[in-house]
Amino acid sequence: MDKFTAIKVFLETVERGSVSAASEHLDMSRAMASRYVAFMEEWAGARLLHRTTRKLTLTSAGTQLLPLCREMLNLAENMETTVAEQEGEPRGQLRITTSAVFAHPHMTSAVMAYLEQYPSTCIDLQVVDRTVNLIEERIDLAIRITNNLDPNLIARKIGMCRSVLCASPAYLEKKGVPTSPQELTLHNCLTYAYFGQSLWQFEHQGQPISVPVQGNFSANEALVLLQAAVAGGGITMLPTFAANDYLKTGKLQPVLPDYRMADMGIYAVYSSRKQMSQALRTMIDCLVARFNENPTWD
């Protein structure tokens, strides 16, 4: 059996938590994936996985072998693209992660445009609403919206994320339109679990303003807050790239437009400049060109 395929099946099984999930992702039968895992254990001369009906965990030998397998697979993938990239054509797969609110439609359309320009590449886009470990999960590129970057990673700014306070016309007609940030304390505020859940901050005429807010609904995904606001649930703070189409159609209305919320950067984050593939380099260049300081959604 092919050893590098066995390594790939082993890594996918660990990352996805089951042989069946790994086989589905790799487009092979569960029986074949199980054979590759068994081959890995035979090759290593030790049991690598504890298997129960509920979950799969690494043995001590599996834990020791995991980082070596990641390194071997990365070397193999680099070898496949090195010669081709000397000819100037980006090749190979990129694993990219971003949040759902940015993936649809902005990152998805950017990836489609990139693949059309560089047909010898392929993209595995992982949409997750958490901060992933790039090395452990073999992620080449993460798109992160933040003002607090990990100093151990390399980041290139690809754009700006501006925020807007908004609510549905039905909610504002029923509850009234606030005329100052302080009046937000009288409203049902839909909050984001990872950002500004209990304190919203503004700037007005050069002066900072902080307002404690509360409401009956919070979420860890901005798309959920967007739908809750459209349904009339309350006032929420959204990135303009998510809210803009709804503001244009009138499904949402801006609230306190004269009060500005803090901007955040949109960054392309990766682990190392060493052995940086041409596919990764050209992808980042394309994102910078597409999501510049004045993107279409603003």
Wavefront OBJ file of the C-alpha trace (Angstrom):
o trace
v 0.000 0.000 0.000
v 1.118 3.570 -0.664
v 2.740 4.950 2.481
v 1.976 8.610 1.808
v -1.700 7.815 1.245
v -1.631 5.915 4.537
v -0.144 8.969 6.266
v -2.845 11.170 4.737
v -5.631 8.822 5.885
v -4.150 8.652 9.379
v -3.940 12.457 9.657
v -7.467 12.997 8.332
v -8.791 10.341 10.732
v -7.215 12.139 13.696
v -8.359 15.604 12.565
v -11.929 14.572 11.739
v -12.407 12.193 14.641
v -13.372 9.047 12.761
v -12.355 6.782 9.923
v -15.724 7.271 8.207
v -15.356 11.082 8.214
v -11.834 10.772 6.836
v -12.913 8.376 4.095
v -15.752 10.693 3.063
v -13.396 13.688 2.874
v -10.804 11.708 0.890
v -13.467 10.206 -1.382
v -12.615 6.578 -0.623
v -14.560 3.724 0.918
v -14.599 3.300 4.692
v -13.169 -0.205 4.260
v -10.220 1.120 2.273
v -9.579 3.891 4.819
v -9.617 1.308 7.614
v -7.073 -0.773 5.692
v -4.779 2.242 5.385
v -5.037 2.930 9.133
v -4.235 -0.729 9.847
v -1.285 -0.501 7.433
v -0.022 2.579 9.297
v -0.103 0.665 12.583
v 1.678 -2.291 10.975
v 4.286 0.064 9.490
v 4.816 1.811 12.850
v 4.863 -1.473 14.746
v 2.452 -0.125 17.356
v -1.215 0.652 17.871
v -1.827 4.308 17.019
v -5.527 4.781 17.804
v -7.889 3.843 20.618
v -11.259 3.017 19.056
v -14.527 3.083 21.004
v -18.138 3.339 19.901
v -18.230 7.013 20.878
v -14.856 8.475 19.930
v -11.382 7.879 18.640
v -8.257 8.947 20.530
v -4.503 8.688 19.981
v -2.373 6.186 21.848
v 0.992 7.245 23.229
v 2.670 5.942 20.070
v 0.124 7.772 17.907
v 0.766 11.036 19.749
v 4.498 10.695 19.123
v 4.034 9.808 15.475
v 1.492 12.559 14.648
v 3.905 15.537 14.242
v 6.320 13.380 12.231
v 3.530 12.366 9.869
v 2.533 16.007 9.394
v 6.117 16.918 8.553
v 6.483 14.010 6.112
v 3.251 14.908 4.319
v 4.239 18.562 4.059
v 7.599 17.580 2.558
v 5.879 15.292 0.069
v 3.441 18.007 -0.996
v 6.288 20.523 -1.356
v 8.189 18.086 -3.583
v 5.181 17.748 -5.880
v 5.009 21.487 -6.528
v 8.671 22.578 -6.472
v 9.549 21.712 -10.090
v 6.264 23.003 -11.491
v 6.579 26.291 -9.623
v 10.038 26.854 -11.089
v 8.201 27.116 -14.389
v 6.145 29.951 -12.895
v 2.791 28.153 -12.585
v 1.268 27.812 -9.087
v 0.256 24.217 -8.374
v -0.974 22.068 -5.525
v -3.601 22.304 -2.821
v -4.160 25.120 -0.358
v -6.069 24.532 2.865
v -7.714 27.790 3.906
v -9.908 28.577 6.887
v -12.249 31.481 7.522
v -15.490 32.277 9.324
v -18.904 31.582 7.823
v -19.851 35.251 7.683
v -16.817 36.059 5.513
v -16.862 32.823 3.517
v -20.270 33.612 2.059
v -20.095 35.240 -0.357
v -16.790 37.118 -0.231
v -14.161 34.433 0.318
v -16.000 31.917 -1.849
v -16.100 34.292 -4.814
v -12.432 35.176 -4.269
v -11.474 31.485 -4.315
v -13.479 30.866 -7.494
v -11.734 33.770 -9.203
v -8.343 32.459 -8.077
v -9.043 28.932 -9.352
v -10.101 30.310 -12.720
v -6.815 32.217 -12.950
v -4.691 29.297 -11.695
v -6.394 26.074 -12.823
v -3.501 23.846 -11.668
v -4.310 24.620 -8.020
v -7.098 23.349 -5.790
v -8.567 24.838 -2.619
v -9.910 23.136 0.496
v -11.901 25.870 2.270
v -12.608 25.061 5.922
v -15.418 27.251 7.306
v -15.133 27.270 11.092
v -16.057 29.839 13.715
v -13.076 29.316 15.975
v -9.366 30.051 15.964
v -7.654 26.979 14.550
v -4.095 25.818 15.142
v -2.556 26.191 11.705
v 0.194 23.631 12.210
v -1.854 20.957 13.960
v -4.686 21.161 11.438
v -2.389 21.568 8.415
v -3.887 24.913 7.436
v -1.903 26.942 4.898
v -3.820 30.179 5.318
v -6.308 31.612 7.799
v -8.395 34.711 7.156
v -8.871 36.432 10.504
v -10.745 39.593 11.432
v -9.085 41.000 14.517
v -6.975 43.717 16.092
v -5.097 41.180 18.245
v -2.786 39.102 16.093
v -0.837 36.090 17.323
v 2.814 37.257 17.480
v 3.984 33.737 16.618
v 2.294 33.850 13.214
v 2.898 35.936 10.096
v 0.077 38.196 8.957
v -0.524 40.387 5.947
v -3.346 42.885 5.982
v -5.745 42.348 3.101
v -8.522 44.771 4.028
v -10.592 46.534 6.670
v -13.666 45.388 8.544
v -15.978 48.244 9.452
v -19.065 47.801 11.583
v -22.597 49.135 11.450
v -25.339 49.192 14.078
v -28.636 48.123 12.553
v -32.125 46.750 13.135
v -35.193 45.850 11.108
v -37.759 48.557 10.268
v -40.394 46.561 12.181
v -38.329 46.550 15.379
v -37.551 50.286 15.179
v -41.195 51.117 14.494
v -42.257 49.106 17.530
v -39.498 50.096 19.984
v -38.421 53.480 18.658
v -35.167 54.716 17.110
v -32.379 55.498 19.611
v -30.861 58.965 19.193
v -27.804 58.416 21.402
v -25.692 55.412 22.445
v -26.999 55.732 26.003
v -30.510 54.925 24.779
v -29.278 51.477 23.711
v -29.673 50.415 27.345
v -33.439 50.629 26.762
v -33.305 48.283 23.754
v -32.909 44.581 23.131
v -29.356 44.268 21.807
v -28.318 41.138 19.946
v -24.708 40.481 20.880
v -21.772 38.556 19.495
v -20.290 36.056 21.931
v -16.684 36.795 20.925
v -16.802 40.574 20.522
v -18.495 43.302 22.525
v -21.008 41.038 24.214
v -21.738 43.383 27.119
v -19.998 46.646 26.181
v -20.322 48.469 22.861
v -17.776 51.155 22.113
v -18.179 54.174 19.854
v -16.373 57.317 18.804
v -18.180 60.619 18.275
v -16.468 63.908 17.462
v -13.172 62.469 18.646
v -14.537 61.297 21.994
v -14.759 57.609 22.987
v -18.088 56.358 24.340
v -18.693 52.998 26.038
v -22.218 51.730 26.610
v -23.223 48.571 28.520
v -25.833 46.649 26.539
v -27.980 43.613 27.154
v -30.549 41.521 25.373
v -32.266 38.168 25.248
v -30.158 36.691 22.446
v -26.463 36.231 21.692
v -24.589 34.030 19.241
v -21.086 33.041 18.244
v -21.720 33.601 14.529
v -22.512 36.930 12.889
v -24.759 35.334 10.249
v -27.079 34.185 13.032
v -27.243 37.714 14.463
v -27.928 39.038 10.978
v -30.943 36.760 10.556
v -32.148 37.543 14.082
v -32.024 41.260 13.330
v -33.860 40.832 10.010
v -36.538 38.876 11.899
v -37.091 41.871 14.190
v -35.257 40.546 17.245
v -33.436 43.741 18.141
v -30.452 45.958 17.412
v -27.148 44.351 16.522
v -23.625 45.256 15.464
v -22.553 43.698 12.160
v -19.619 43.954 9.763
v -20.545 46.044 6.754
v -19.559 43.210 4.416
v -22.388 41.141 5.939
v -25.028 43.845 6.398
v -24.586 45.960 3.276
v -26.970 44.071 0.956
v -29.681 44.086 3.634
v -29.231 47.810 4.195
v -29.547 48.442 0.464
v -32.814 46.516 0.213
v -34.259 48.070 3.378
v -34.500 44.814 5.309
v -32.235 46.489 7.853
v -31.855 50.143 8.762
v -28.733 51.807 10.191
v -28.903 52.947 13.796
v -26.844 55.860 15.173
v -24.956 56.385 11.888
v -23.085 59.413 13.305
v -21.429 57.253 15.959
v -18.500 55.247 14.645
v -17.480 51.833 15.919
v -13.887 50.607 15.969
v -12.522 49.189 12.730
v -10.751 45.853 12.620
v -8.221 44.523 10.174
v -8.808 41.573 7.848
v -5.606 39.555 7.767
v -4.163 36.654 5.811
v -2.374 34.636 8.481
v 0.143 31.853 7.888
v 2.759 30.040 9.941
v 6.089 30.576 8.182
v 7.787 32.305 5.270
v 10.051 29.287 4.837
v 9.043 27.003 1.969
v 6.175 29.352 1.151
v 4.571 27.917 -1.955
v 3.851 30.005 -4.995
v 0.197 29.039 -4.659
v 0.061 30.582 -1.180
v 1.945 33.681 -2.274
v -0.286 34.295 -5.290
v -3.442 33.612 -3.266
v -2.493 36.283 -0.726
v -1.653 38.733 -3.530
v -5.068 38.104 -5.078
v -6.823 38.691 -1.749
v -4.956 41.972 -1.214
v -5.979 43.134 -4.683
v -9.591 42.108 -4.099
v -10.161 43.286 -0.516
v -8.277 46.575 -0.432
v -8.784 49.558 1.835
v -12.025 50.495 0.026
v -13.770 47.201 -0.723
v -16.989 47.036 -2.712
v -19.137 46.361 0.350
v -18.285 49.776 1.800
l 1 2 3 4 5 6 7 8 9 10 11 12 13 14 15 16 17 18 19 20 21 22 23 24 25 26 27 28 29 30 31 32 33 34 35 36 37 38 39 40 41 42 43 44 45 46 47 48 49 50 51 52 53 54 55 56 57 58 59 60 61 62 63 64 65 66 67 68 69 70 71 72 73 74 75 76 77 78 79 80 81 82 83 84 85 86 87 88 89 90 91 92 93 94 95 96 97 98 99 100 101 102 103 104 105 106 107 108 109 110 111 112 113 114 115 116 117 118 119 120 121 122 123 124 125 126 127 128 129 130 131 132 133 134 135 136 137 138 139 140 141 142 143 144 145 146 147 148 149 150 151 152 153 154 155 156 157 158 159 160 161 162 163 164 165 166 167 168 169 170 171 172 173 174 175 176 177 178 179 180 181 182 183 184 185 186 187 188 189 190 191 192 193 194 195 196 197 198 199 200 201 202 203 204 205 206 207 208 209 210 211 212 213 214 215 216 217 218 219 220 221 222 223 224 225 226 227 228 229 230 231 232 233 234 235 236 237 238 239 240 241 242 243 244 245 246 247 248 249 250 251 252 253 254 255 256 257 258 259 260 261 262 263 264 265 266 267 268 269 270 271 272 273 274 275 276 277 278 279 280 281 282 283 284 285 286 287 288 289 290 291 292 293 294 295 296 297 298
